[in-house]
């Protein structure tokens, strides 16, 4: 089982009341779960701590952010890339280093743009320079803004790439984050699971559900986040199930399992 985080298991800082019983059910049924997110401003270790503060015990290998999607892409398509230039948070750098990459001292093998709330002009200028040199250029995820309930707008990776495109004339060569199926394919490969053995639960049709559908994975939309029932009814992306929340999904899961054993 692959779970989106914000809008699916919690909203902002608040865990949904159905989440812990749902996770206990998965454990009792021996169904593994991975948390998937485009937001790589936190490292794996930081996500584990973040979930723990909400009462969820997770192992680092259960977290799969667009940093890990990027590592998967590089190992498959550009295995010679070892030294990278990263425009991103310390958390992103930590995960990329854990995955075997090193920060380049001089000319990098590739440029990786992520989500960086400490963005400075000199770093942007340096990033644009390496992109202009024609090096492989990856953006971790396409999101233009990061959702917030504060009175502000948080420009995200996609918005920074728009700035870089204006300056260099180049768009990223590849964007591994949702809705690219590269993310969920990475989870399947790491866990040796086939698409037919997996389900993805998320709250956004155009990212979570599109990714699941394109990867041939069961797509379960929860109405606890962004998408509404009306949008679900009109969705052009194939939805295998629409649930009001994780409790609703738990009931349907148990009903399906008892049907199978009876
Ligand atoms: Mg979400």
Boltz pocket constraint, residues with backbone or C-beta under 6 A from the ligand:
constraints:
  - pocket:
      binder: B
      contacts: [[A, 4], [A, 5], [A, 6], [A, 7], [A, 8], [A, 202], [A, 203], [A, 204], [A, 225]]
      max_distance: 6.0
